[in-house]
Amino acid sequence: MASGPFEEAAEVQARALGLAVRRVFVEHPIQDRTDEEMSALADDAVDALVEALTSVG
């Protein structure tokens, strides 16, 4: 899981390592968000995270 600007870097790294991993990306930036904003971001991402962790193939 990472924020949007890191999508390409994650893809390049996964290919370089030969990993077929699922990735979930959230809105950027992260560091200046309030606790409430971070909770909302996590709430919005939880379904995608569960899907990435539990899906086959």
C-alpha positions as CSV (number, residue, x, y, z in Angstrom):
1,M,0.0,0.0,0.0
2,A,1.3,3.4,-1.0
3,S,0.1,6.8,-2.2
4,G,-0.6,7.5,-5.8
5,P,2.8,9.0,-6.9
6,F,4.5,5.7,-6.1
7,E,2.5,3.5,-8.4
8,E,5.1,3.5,-11.2
9,A,7.9,2.9,-8.7
10,A,6.0,0.0,-7.2
11,E,5.4,-1.6,-10.6
12,V,9.1,-1.2,-11.6
13,Q,10.2,-2.7,-8.3
14,A,7.8,-5.7,-8.5
15,R,9.0,-6.5,-12.1
16,A,12.6,-6.2,-11.1
17,L,12.1,-8.6,-8.3
18,G,9.9,-10.9,-10.3
19,L,7.0,-10.5,-7.9
20,A,3.4,-10.7,-9.0
21,V,2.0,-8.7,-6.0
22,R,-1.2,-6.8,-5.7
23,R,-1.0,-3.2,-4.9
24,V,-3.4,-0.7,-3.3
25,F,-2.8,3.0,-3.7
26,V,-4.4,5.9,-1.8
27,E,-4.6,9.6,-2.3
28,H,-1.5,11.7,-1.9
29,P,-0.1,13.4,0.2
30,I,-0.1,11.5,3.4
31,Q,2.1,13.3,5.8
32,D,0.1,16.4,6.4
33,R,-3.3,14.7,7.0
34,T,-5.1,14.9,10.2
35,D,-6.0,11.8,12.2
36,E,-9.5,12.1,11.0
37,E,-8.4,12.4,7.4
38,M,-6.1,9.3,7.8
39,S,-9.0,7.3,9.3
40,A,-11.2,8.3,6.3
41,L,-8.5,7.3,3.9
42,A,-8.1,3.9,5.6
43,D,-11.8,3.4,5.7
44,D,-11.9,4.1,1.9
45,A,-9.1,1.6,1.2
46,V,-10.1,-1.3,3.5
47,D,-12.2,-3.1,0.9
48,A,-9.4,-2.9,-1.7
49,L,-6.9,-4.1,0.9
50,V,-9.0,-7.1,1.9
51,E,-9.5,-8.0,-1.8
52,A,-5.8,-7.8,-2.5
53,L,-4.9,-9.9,0.5
54,T,-7.6,-12.6,0.0
55,S,-8.1,-13.0,-3.7
56,V,-6.5,-15.9,-5.6
57,G,-4.6,-15.5,-8.8
